[in-house]
Amino acid sequence: MTCSRDSEDFILRALAGVNSKFDKKTVTRLLDIEKLDPTDKEHVFAMLDAFLAKNKLQAILK
């Protein structure tokens, strides 16, 4: 997916309306991840999944 600056701004505004918890920096990072090649994207999401699972487990154990 290739986005122009206008497209990114449109997506940012649309997501802000859907979920105000998505700040511009978060959405920009997601758009950057989307531009990665599939293997790199899989690695980023695997790392993110592991980090989120660890935090959920820690929250349960507290």
PDB file of N, H, CA, C and O in Angstrom:
ATOM      1  N   MET A   1       0.844  -1.176   0.000  1.00  0.00           N
ATOM      2  CA  MET A   1       0.000   0.000   0.000  1.00  0.00           C
ATOM      3  C   MET A   1       0.885   1.233   0.000  1.00  0.00           C
ATOM      4  O   MET A   1       1.734   1.388   0.878  1.00  0.00           O
ATOM      5  N   THR A   2       0.699   2.095  -0.958  1.00  0.00           N
ATOM      6  H   THR A   2       0.009   1.968  -1.671  1.00  0.00           H
ATOM      7  CA  THR A   2       1.447   3.329  -1.037  1.00  0.00           C
ATOM      8  C   THR A   2       0.490   4.483  -0.828  1.00  0.00           C
ATOM      9  O   THR A   2      -0.521   4.599  -1.520  1.00  0.00           O
ATOM     10  N   CYS A   3       0.815   5.336   0.132  1.00  0.00           N
ATOM     11  H   CYS A   3       1.637   5.241   0.694  1.00  0.00           H
ATOM     12  CA  CYS A   3      -0.073   6.451   0.460  1.00  0.00           C
ATOM     13  C   CYS A   3       0.638   7.763   0.188  1.00  0.00           C
ATOM     14  O   CYS A   3       1.815   7.927   0.507  1.00  0.00           O
ATOM     15  N   SER A   4      -0.087   8.687  -0.398  1.00  0.00           N
ATOM     16  H   SER A   4      -1.044   8.555  -0.657  1.00  0.00           H
ATOM     17  CA  SER A   4       0.437  10.033  -0.525  1.00  0.00           C
ATOM     18  C   SER A   4       0.197  10.740   0.806  1.00  0.00           C
ATOM     19  O   SER A   4      -0.523  10.231   1.665  1.00  0.00           O
ATOM     20  N   ARG A   5       0.787  11.883   0.968  1.00  0.00           N
ATOM     21  H   ARG A   5       1.372  12.296   0.270  1.00  0.00           H
ATOM     22  CA  ARG A   5       0.596  12.662   2.204  1.00  0.00           C
ATOM     23  C   ARG A   5      -0.884  12.985   2.397  1.00  0.00           C
ATOM     24  O   ARG A   5      -1.382  12.932   3.521  1.00  0.00           O
ATOM     25  N   ASP A   6      -1.602  13.323   1.303  1.00  0.00           N
ATOM     26  H   ASP A   6      -1.197  13.366   0.389  1.00  0.00           H
ATOM     27  CA  ASP A   6      -3.035  13.603   1.395  1.00  0.00           C
ATOM     28  C   ASP A   6      -3.801  12.370   1.850  1.00  0.00           C
ATOM     29  O   ASP A   6      -4.720  12.471   2.662  1.00  0.00           O
ATOM     30  N   SER A   7      -3.424  11.201   1.328  1.00  0.00           N
ATOM     31  H   SER A   7      -2.677  11.118   0.669  1.00  0.00           H
ATOM     32  CA  SER A   7      -4.077   9.956   1.719  1.00  0.00           C
ATOM     33  C   SER A   7      -3.847   9.675   3.194  1.00  0.00           C
ATOM     34  O   SER A   7      -4.764   9.270   3.909  1.00  0.00           O
ATOM     35  N   GLU A   8      -2.621   9.890   3.642  1.00  0.00           N
ATOM     36  H   GLU A   8      -1.876  10.219   3.062  1.00  0.00           H
ATOM     37  CA  GLU A   8      -2.324   9.663   5.058  1.00  0.00           C
ATOM     38  C   GLU A   8      -3.137  10.601   5.940  1.00  0.00           C
ATOM     39  O   GLU A   8      -3.668  10.181   6.968  1.00  0.00           O
ATOM     40  N   ASP A   9      -3.236  11.853   5.552  1.00  0.00           N
ATOM     41  H   ASP A   9      -2.804  12.195   4.717  1.00  0.00           H
ATOM     42  CA  ASP A   9      -4.033  12.806   6.327  1.00  0.00           C
ATOM     43  C   ASP A   9      -5.494  12.394   6.362  1.00  0.00           C
ATOM     44  O   ASP A   9      -6.149  12.513   7.397  1.00  0.00           O
ATOM     45  N   PHE A  10      -6.014  11.907   5.230  1.00  0.00           N
ATOM     46  H   PHE A  10      -5.482  11.811   4.389  1.00  0.00           H
ATOM     47  CA  PHE A  10      -7.397  11.443   5.170  1.00  0.00           C
ATOM     48  C   PHE A  10      -7.606  10.266   6.125  1.00  0.00           C
ATOM     49  O   PHE A  10      -8.589  10.219   6.864  1.00  0.00           O
ATOM     50  N   ILE A  11      -6.661   9.313   6.096  1.00  0.00           N
ATOM     51  H   ILE A  11      -5.862   9.352   5.495  1.00  0.00           H
ATOM     52  CA  ILE A  11      -6.758   8.139   6.968  1.00  0.00           C
ATOM     53  C   ILE A  11      -6.676   8.568   8.430  1.00  0.00           C
ATOM     54  O   ILE A  11      -7.418   8.058   9.270  1.00  0.00           O
ATOM     55  N   LEU A  12      -5.785   9.496   8.735  1.00  0.00           N
ATOM     56  H   LEU A  12      -5.182   9.911   8.053  1.00  0.00           H
ATOM     57  CA  LEU A  12      -5.663   9.987  10.106  1.00  0.00           C
ATOM     58  C   LEU A  12      -6.971  10.607  10.591  1.00  0.00           C
ATOM     59  O   LEU A  12      -7.412  10.348  11.710  1.00  0.00           O
ATOM     60  N   ARG A  13      -7.582  11.422   9.746  1.00  0.00           N
ATOM     61  H   ARG A  13      -7.224  11.632   8.837  1.00  0.00           H
ATOM     62  CA  ARG A  13      -8.853  12.054  10.129  1.00  0.00           C
ATOM     63  C   ARG A  13      -9.952  11.017  10.285  1.00  0.00           C
ATOM     64  O   ARG A  13     -10.762  11.105  11.207  1.00  0.00           O
ATOM     65  N   ALA A  14      -9.988  10.030   9.388  1.00  0.00           N
ATOM     66  H   ALA A  14      -9.330   9.958   8.639  1.00  0.00           H
ATOM     67  CA  ALA A  14     -11.010   8.994   9.455  1.00  0.00           C
ATOM     68  C   ALA A  14     -10.854   8.158  10.715  1.00  0.00           C
ATOM     69  O   ALA A  14     -11.841   7.875  11.394  1.00  0.00           O
ATOM     70  N   LEU A  15      -9.635   7.761  11.037  1.00  0.00           N
ATOM     71  H   LEU A  15      -8.833   7.991  10.486  1.00  0.00           H
ATOM     72  CA  LEU A  15      -9.412   6.956  12.238  1.00  0.00           C
ATOM     73  C   LEU A  15      -9.670   7.746  13.509  1.00  0.00           C
ATOM     74  O   LEU A  15     -10.123   7.189  14.508  1.00  0.00           O
ATOM     75  N   ALA A  16      -9.390   9.014  13.478  1.00  0.00           N
ATOM     76  H   ALA A  16      -9.022   9.467  12.666  1.00  0.00           H
ATOM     77  CA  ALA A  16      -9.663   9.843  14.649  1.00  0.00           C
ATOM     78  C   ALA A  16     -11.159   9.870  14.937  1.00  0.00           C
ATOM     79  O   ALA A  16     -11.579   9.927  16.093  1.00  0.00           O
ATOM     80  N   GLY A  17     -11.956   9.830  13.872  1.00  0.00           N
ATOM     81  H   GLY A  17     -11.614   9.785  12.934  1.00  0.00           H
ATOM     82  CA  GLY A  17     -13.400   9.798  14.062  1.00  0.00           C
ATOM     83  C   GLY A  17     -13.887   8.454  14.557  1.00  0.00           C
ATOM     84  O   GLY A  17     -14.874   8.388  15.290  1.00  0.00           O
ATOM     85  N   VAL A  18     -13.215   7.382  14.173  1.00  0.00           N
ATOM     86  H   VAL A  18     -12.414   7.436  13.578  1.00  0.00           H
ATOM     87  CA  VAL A  18     -13.598   6.033  14.578  1.00  0.00           C
ATOM     88  C   VAL A  18     -13.152   5.752  15.995  1.00  0.00           C
ATOM     89  O   VAL A  18     -13.912   5.191  16.784  1.00  0.00           O
ATOM     90  N   ASN A  19     -11.939   6.132  16.328  1.00  0.00           N
ATOM     91  H   ASN A  19     -11.321   6.588  15.687  1.00  0.00           H
ATOM     92  CA  ASN A  19     -11.387   5.833  17.640  1.00  0.00           C
ATOM     93  C   ASN A  19     -10.414   6.939  18.008  1.00  0.00           C
ATOM     94  O   ASN A  19      -9.299   6.991  17.489  1.00  0.00           O
ATOM     95  N   SER A  20     -10.830   7.812  18.892  1.00  0.00           N
ATOM     96  H   SER A  20     -11.736   7.770  19.314  1.00  0.00           H
ATOM     97  CA  SER A  20      -9.996   8.963  19.229  1.00  0.00           C
ATOM     98  C   SER A  20      -8.726   8.576  19.973  1.00  0.00           C
ATOM     99  O   SER A  20      -7.872   9.433  20.203  1.00  0.00           O
ATOM    100  N   LYS A  21      -8.577   7.304  20.357  1.00  0.00           N
ATOM    101  H   LYS A  21      -9.270   6.608  20.169  1.00  0.00           H
ATOM    102  CA  LYS A  21      -7.368   6.866  21.038  1.00  0.00           C
ATOM    103  C   LYS A  21      -6.204   6.687  20.069  1.00  0.00           C
ATOM    104  O   LYS A  21      -5.063   6.552  20.510  1.00  0.00           O
ATOM    105  N   PHE A  22      -6.459   6.681  18.766  1.00  0.00           N
ATOM    106  H   PHE A  22      -7.386   6.791  18.407  1.00  0.00           H
ATOM    107  CA  PHE A  22      -5.391   6.600  17.776  1.00  0.00           C
ATOM    108  C   PHE A  22      -4.858   8.002  17.529  1.00  0.00           C
ATOM    109  O   PHE A  22      -5.489   8.801  16.838  1.00  0.00           O
ATOM    110  N   ASP A  23      -3.693   8.300  18.098  1.00  0.00           N
ATOM    111  H   ASP A  23      -3.180   7.651  18.660  1.00  0.00           H
ATOM    112  CA  ASP A  23      -3.107   9.602  17.826  1.00  0.00           C
ATOM    113  C   ASP A  23      -2.354   9.555  16.495  1.00  0.00           C
ATOM    114  O   ASP A  23      -2.158   8.488  15.914  1.00  0.00           O
ATOM    115  N   LYS A  24      -1.949  10.706  16.038  1.00  0.00           N
ATOM    116  H   LYS A  24      -2.109  11.572  16.510  1.00  0.00           H
ATOM    117  CA  LYS A  24      -1.312  10.805  14.726  1.00  0.00           C
ATOM    118  C   LYS A  24      -0.038   9.973  14.650  1.00  0.00           C
ATOM    119  O   LYS A  24       0.226   9.341  13.627  1.00  0.00           O
ATOM    120  N   LYS A  25       0.755   9.964  15.720  1.00  0.00           N
ATOM    121  H   LYS A  25       0.541  10.477  16.551  1.00  0.00           H
ATOM    122  CA  LYS A  25       2.013   9.222  15.723  1.00  0.00           C
ATOM    123  C   LYS A  25       1.753   7.720  15.578  1.00  0.00           C
ATOM    124  O   LYS A  25       2.469   7.031  14.852  1.00  0.00           O
ATOM    125  N   THR A  26       0.735   7.217  16.265  1.00  0.00           N
ATOM    126  H   THR A  26       0.152   7.776  16.855  1.00  0.00           H
ATOM    127  CA  THR A  26       0.399   5.794  16.182  1.00  0.00           C
ATOM    128  C   THR A  26      -0.045   5.419  14.782  1.00  0.00           C
ATOM    129  O   THR A  26       0.413   4.419  14.228  1.00  0.00           O
ATOM    130  N   VAL A  27      -0.923   6.204  14.215  1.00  0.00           N
ATOM    131  H   VAL A  27      -1.295   7.016  14.665  1.00  0.00           H
ATOM    132  CA  VAL A  27      -1.427   5.916  12.876  1.00  0.00           C
ATOM    133  C   VAL A  27      -0.302   6.010  11.851  1.00  0.00           C
ATOM    134  O   VAL A  27      -0.231   5.188  10.937  1.00  0.00           O
ATOM    135  N   THR A  28       0.564   6.988  11.989  1.00  0.00           N
ATOM    136  H   THR A  28       0.506   7.656  12.732  1.00  0.00           H
ATOM    137  CA  THR A  28       1.697   7.122  11.072  1.00  0.00           C
ATOM    138  C   THR A  28       2.592   5.893  11.145  1.00  0.00           C
ATOM    139  O   THR A  28       3.073   5.412  10.119  1.00  0.00           O
ATOM    140  N   ARG A  29       2.816   5.383  12.348  1.00  0.00           N
ATOM    141  H   ARG A  29       2.425   5.774  13.182  1.00  0.00           H
ATOM    142  CA  ARG A  29       3.624   4.170  12.502  1.00  0.00           C
ATOM    143  C   ARG A  29       2.946   2.984  11.825  1.00  0.00           C
ATOM    144  O   ARG A  29       3.605   2.195  11.147  1.00  0.00           O
ATOM    145  N   LEU A  30       1.640   2.856  12.004  1.00  0.00           N
ATOM    146  H   LEU A  30       1.105   3.497  12.555  1.00  0.00           H
ATOM    147  CA  LEU A  30       0.915   1.763  11.361  1.00  0.00           C
ATOM    148  C   LEU A  30       1.012   1.861   9.846  1.00  0.00           C
ATOM    149  O   LEU A  30       1.183   0.849   9.167  1.00  0.00           O
ATOM    150  N   LEU A  31       0.906   3.058   9.319  1.00  0.00           N
ATOM    151  H   LEU A  31       0.767   3.881   9.871  1.00  0.00           H
ATOM    152  CA  LEU A  31       1.032   3.251   7.871  1.00  0.00           C
ATOM    153  C   LEU A  31       2.443   2.894   7.403  1.00  0.00           C
ATOM    154  O   LEU A  31       2.616   2.314   6.331  1.00  0.00           O
ATOM    155  N   ASP A  32       3.441   3.238   8.202  1.00  0.00           N
ATOM    156  H   ASP A  32       3.300   3.709   9.073  1.00  0.00           H
ATOM    157  CA  ASP A  32       4.824   2.879   7.849  1.00  0.00           C
ATOM    158  C   ASP A  32       5.015   1.368   7.865  1.00  0.00           C
ATOM    159  O   ASP A  32       5.688   0.820   6.992  1.00  0.00           O
ATOM    160  N   ILE A  33       4.436   0.695   8.842  1.00  0.00           N
ATOM    161  H   ILE A  33       3.890   1.140   9.552  1.00  0.00           H
ATOM    162  CA  ILE A  33       4.524  -0.768   8.900  1.00  0.00           C
ATOM    163  C   ILE A  33       3.858  -1.371   7.673  1.00  0.00           C
ATOM    164  O   ILE A  33       4.367  -2.334   7.101  1.00  0.00           O
ATOM    165  N   GLU A  34       2.744  -0.822   7.273  1.00  0.00           N
ATOM    166  H   GLU A  34       2.330  -0.040   7.738  1.00  0.00           H
ATOM    167  CA  GLU A  34       2.016  -1.332   6.107  1.00  0.00           C
ATOM    168  C   GLU A  34       2.863  -1.267   4.842  1.00  0.00           C
ATOM    169  O   GLU A  34       2.645  -2.049   3.917  1.00  0.00           O
ATOM    170  N   LYS A  35       3.819  -0.353   4.786  1.00  0.00           N
ATOM    171  H   LYS A  35       3.996   0.282   5.537  1.00  0.00           H
ATOM    172  CA  LYS A  35       4.674  -0.194   3.610  1.00  0.00           C
ATOM    173  C   LYS A  35       5.827  -1.195   3.562  1.00  0.00           C
ATOM    174  O   LYS A  35       6.487  -1.323   2.531  1.00  0.00           O
ATOM    175  N   LEU A  36       6.077  -1.904   4.660  1.00  0.00           N
ATOM    176  H   LEU A  36       5.540  -1.800   5.497  1.00  0.00           H
ATOM    177  CA  LEU A  36       7.181  -2.866   4.705  1.00  0.00           C
ATOM    178  C   LEU A  36       6.900  -4.063   3.809  1.00  0.00           C
ATOM    179  O   LEU A  36       5.753  -4.350   3.467  1.00  0.00           O
ATOM    180  N   ASP A  37       7.982  -4.758   3.436  1.00  0.00           N
ATOM    181  H   ASP A  37       8.914  -4.524   3.715  1.00  0.00           H
ATOM    182  CA  ASP A  37       7.761  -5.977   2.667  1.00  0.00           C
ATOM    183  C   ASP A  37       7.132  -7.017   3.603  1.00  0.00           C
ATOM    184  O   ASP A  37       7.291  -6.920   4.820  1.00  0.00           O
ATOM    185  N   PRO A  38       6.429  -7.998   3.060  1.00  0.00           N
ATOM    186  CA  PRO A  38       5.657  -8.936   3.881  1.00  0.00           C
ATOM    187  C   PRO A  38       6.452  -9.633   4.988  1.00  0.00           C
ATOM    188  O   PRO A  38       5.935  -9.812   6.091  1.00  0.00           O
ATOM    189  N   THR A  39       7.684 -10.025   4.716  1.00  0.00           N
ATOM    190  H   THR A  39       8.103  -9.880   3.820  1.00  0.00           H
ATOM    191  CA  THR A  39       8.489 -10.702   5.735  1.00  0.00           C
ATOM    192  C   THR A  39       8.809  -9.771   6.900  1.00  0.00           C
ATOM    193  O   THR A  39       8.689 -10.161   8.061  1.00  0.00           O
ATOM    194  N   ASP A  40       9.211  -8.550   6.592  1.00  0.00           N
ATOM    195  H   ASP A  40       9.308  -8.234   5.648  1.00  0.00           H
ATOM    196  CA  ASP A  40       9.504  -7.585   7.654  1.00  0.00           C
ATOM    197  C   ASP A  40       8.249  -7.260   8.453  1.00  0.00           C
ATOM    198  O   ASP A  40       8.301  -7.118   9.674  1.00  0.00           O
ATOM    199  N   LYS A  41       7.122  -7.143   7.758  1.00  0.00           N
ATOM    200  H   LYS A  41       7.080  -7.259   6.765  1.00  0.00           H
ATOM    201  CA  LYS A  41       5.863  -6.856   8.434  1.00  0.00           C
ATOM    202  C   LYS A  41       5.496  -7.989   9.392  1.00  0.00           C
ATOM    203  O   LYS A  41       5.032  -7.737  10.504  1.00  0.00           O
ATOM    204  N   GLU A  42       5.702  -9.231   8.966  1.00  0.00           N
ATOM    205  H   GLU A  42       6.078  -9.436   8.062  1.00  0.00           H
ATOM    206  CA  GLU A  42       5.448 -10.386   9.841  1.00  0.00           C
ATOM    207  C   GLU A  42       6.317 -10.322  11.088  1.00  0.00           C
ATOM    208  O   GLU A  42       5.848 -10.623  12.185  1.00  0.00           O
ATOM    209  N   HIS A  43       7.579  -9.933  10.931  1.00  0.00           N
ATOM    210  H   HIS A  43       7.960  -9.688  10.039  1.00  0.00           H
ATOM    211  CA  HIS A  43       8.496  -9.838  12.071  1.00  0.00           C
ATOM    212  C   HIS A  43       8.033  -8.754  13.040  1.00  0.00           C
ATOM    213  O   HIS A  43       8.047  -8.960  14.254  1.00  0.00           O
ATOM    214  N   VAL A  44       7.629  -7.617  12.519  1.00  0.00           N
ATOM    215  H   VAL A  44       7.617  -7.450  11.533  1.00  0.00           H
ATOM    216  CA  VAL A  44       7.164  -6.527  13.377  1.00  0.00           C
ATOM    217  C   VAL A  44       5.933  -6.972  14.159  1.00  0.00           C
ATOM    218  O   VAL A  44       5.852  -6.739  15.365  1.00  0.00           O
ATOM    219  N   PHE A  45       4.977  -7.608  13.489  1.00  0.00           N
ATOM    220  H   PHE A  45       5.043  -7.797  12.509  1.00  0.00           H
ATOM    221  CA  PHE A  45       3.765  -8.030  14.180  1.00  0.00           C
ATOM    222  C   PHE A  45       4.023  -9.180  15.147  1.00  0.00           C
ATOM    223  O   PHE A  45       3.355  -9.268  16.177  1.00  0.00           O
ATOM    224  N   ALA A  46       4.978 -10.068  14.842  1.00  0.00           N
ATOM    225  H   ALA A  46       5.520  -9.997  14.005  1.00  0.00           H
ATOM    226  CA  ALA A  46       5.330 -11.138  15.775  1.00  0.00           C
ATOM    227  C   ALA A  46       5.922 -10.553  17.056  1.00  0.00           C
ATOM    228  O   ALA A  46       5.590 -10.994  18.156  1.00  0.00           O
ATOM    229  N   MET A  47       6.793  -9.565  16.911  1.00  0.00           N
ATOM    230  H   MET A  47       7.063  -9.207  16.018  1.00  0.00           H
ATOM    231  CA  MET A  47       7.382  -8.905  18.072  1.00  0.00           C
ATOM    232  C   MET A  47       6.305  -8.177  18.873  1.00  0.00           C
ATOM    233  O   MET A  47       6.284  -8.253  20.101  1.00  0.00           O
ATOM    234  N   LEU A  48       5.426  -7.485  18.189  1.00  0.00           N
ATOM    235  H   LEU A  48       5.443  -7.423  17.191  1.00  0.00           H
ATOM    236  CA  LEU A  48       4.348  -6.758  18.851  1.00  0.00           C
ATOM    237  C   LEU A  48       3.405  -7.722  19.574  1.00  0.00           C
ATOM    238  O   LEU A  48       3.006  -7.465  20.710  1.00  0.00           O
ATOM    239  N   ASP A  49       3.050  -8.823  18.921  1.00  0.00           N
ATOM    240  H   ASP A  49       3.374  -9.032  17.998  1.00  0.00           H
ATOM    241  CA  ASP A  49       2.186  -9.825  19.551  1.00  0.00           C
ATOM    242  C   ASP A  49       2.825 -10.382  20.814  1.00  0.00           C
ATOM    243  O   ASP A  49       2.149 -10.537  21.832  1.00  0.00           O
ATOM    244  N   ALA A  50       4.120 -10.686  20.761  1.00  0.00           N
ATOM    245  H   ALA A  50       4.669 -10.561  19.934  1.00  0.00           H
ATOM    246  CA  ALA A  50       4.823 -11.226  21.927  1.00  0.00           C
ATOM    247  C   ALA A  50       4.845 -10.214  23.067  1.00  0.00           C
ATOM    248  O   ALA A  50       4.630 -10.575  24.224  1.00  0.00           O
ATOM    249  N   PHE A  51       5.103  -8.966  22.747  1.00  0.00           N
ATOM    250  H   PHE A  51       5.278  -8.674  21.807  1.00  0.00           H
ATOM    251  CA  PHE A  51       5.139  -7.915  23.762  1.00  0.00           C
ATOM    252  C   PHE A  51       3.766  -7.743  24.409  1.00  0.00           C
ATOM    253  O   PHE A  51       3.665  -7.632  25.631  1.00  0.00           O
ATOM    254  N   LEU A  52       2.713  -7.721  23.596  1.00  0.00           N
ATOM    255  H   LEU A  52       2.796  -7.811  22.604  1.00  0.00           H
ATOM    256  CA  LEU A  52       1.361  -7.551  24.135  1.00  0.00           C
ATOM    257  C   LEU A  52       0.943  -8.754  24.980  1.00  0.00           C
ATOM    258  O   LEU A  52       0.305  -8.589  26.020  1.00  0.00           O
ATOM    259  N   ALA A  53       1.298  -9.959  24.539  1.00  0.00           N
ATOM    260  H   ALA A  53       1.816 -10.093  23.694  1.00  0.00           H
ATOM    261  CA  ALA A  53       0.977 -11.162  25.316  1.00  0.00           C
ATOM    262  C   ALA A  53       1.690 -11.134  26.668  1.00  0.00           C
ATOM    263  O   ALA A  53       1.101 -11.489  27.688  1.00  0.00           O
ATOM    264  N   LYS A  54       2.950 -10.715  26.676  1.00  0.00           N
ATOM    265  H   LYS A  54       3.428 -10.426  25.847  1.00  0.00           H
ATOM    266  CA  LYS A  54       3.702 -10.616  27.929  1.00  0.00           C
ATOM    267  C   LYS A  54       3.043  -9.633  28.886  1.00  0.00           C
ATOM    268  O   LYS A  54       2.928  -9.909  30.080  1.00  0.00           O
ATOM    269  N   ASN A  55       2.613  -8.498  28.373  1.00  0.00           N
ATOM    270  H   ASN A  55       2.707  -8.274  27.403  1.00  0.00           H
ATOM    271  CA  ASN A  55       1.978  -7.495  29.230  1.00  0.00           C
ATOM    272  C   ASN A  55       0.624  -7.963  29.756  1.00  0.00           C
ATOM    273  O   ASN A  55       0.270  -7.682  30.901  1.00  0.00           O
ATOM    274  N   LYS A  56      -0.125  -8.671  28.930  1.00  0.00           N
ATOM    275  H   LYS A  56       0.162  -8.900  28.000  1.00  0.00           H
ATOM    276  CA  LYS A  56      -1.415  -9.210  29.395  1.00  0.00           C
ATOM    277  C   LYS A  56      -1.192 -10.234  30.492  1.00  0.00           C
ATOM    278  O   LYS A  56      -1.922 -10.252  31.484  1.00  0.00           O
ATOM    279  N   LEU A  57      -0.198 -11.083  30.326  1.00  0.00           N
ATOM    280  H   LEU A  57       0.395 -11.069  29.521  1.00  0.00           H
ATOM    281  CA  LEU A  57       0.114 -12.087  31.335  1.00  0.00           C
ATOM    282  C   LEU A  57       0.559 -11.429  32.634  1.00  0.00           C
ATOM    283  O   LEU A  57       0.143 -11.841  33.717  1.00  0.00           O
ATOM    284  N   GLN A  58       1.398 -10.416  32.527  1.00  0.00           N
ATOM    285  H   GLN A  58       1.736 -10.082  31.647  1.00  0.00           H
ATOM    286  CA  GLN A  58       1.848  -9.695  33.721  1.00  0.00           C
ATOM    287  C   GLN A  58       0.679  -9.047  34.448  1.00  0.00           C
ATOM    288  O   GLN A  58       0.651  -9.026  35.679  1.00  0.00           O
ATOM    289  N   ALA A  59      -0.287  -8.518  33.701  1.00  0.00           N
ATOM    290  H   ALA A  59      -0.264  -8.536  32.701  1.00  0.00           H
ATOM    291  CA  ALA A  59      -1.452  -7.887  34.313  1.00  0.00           C
ATOM    292  C   ALA A  59      -2.292  -8.913  35.063  1.00  0.00           C
ATOM    293  O   ALA A  59      -2.837  -8.612  36.125  1.00  0.00           O
ATOM    294  N   ILE A  60      -2.399 -10.115  34.521  1.00  0.00           N
ATOM    295  H   ILE A  60      -1.956 -10.360  33.659  1.00  0.00           H
ATOM    296  CA  ILE A  60      -3.169 -11.179  35.168  1.00  0.00           C
ATOM    297  C   ILE A  60      -2.482 -11.627  36.457  1.00  0.00           C
ATOM    298  O   ILE A  60      -3.151 -11.920  37.448  1.00  0.00           O
ATOM    299  N   LEU A  61      -1.167 -11.681  36.447  1.00  0.00           N
ATOM    300  H   LEU A  61      -0.623 -11.444  35.642  1.00  0.00           H
ATOM    301  CA  LEU A  61      -0.395 -12.165  37.602  1.00  0.00           C
ATOM    302  C   LEU A  61      -0.272 -11.152  38.726  1.00  0.00           C
ATOM    303  O   LEU A  61       0.165 -11.509  39.820  1.00  0.00           O
ATOM    304  N   LYS A  62      -0.634  -9.925  38.497  1.00  0.00           N
ATOM    305  H   LYS A  62      -0.989  -9.635  37.608  1.00  0.00           H
ATOM    306  CA  LYS A  62      -0.527  -8.889  39.544  1.00  0.00           C
ATOM    307  C   LYS A  62      -1.607  -9.030  40.571  1.00  0.00           C
ATOM    308  O   LYS A  62      -1.666  -8.246  41.518  1.00  0.00           O
TER     309      LYS A  62
END
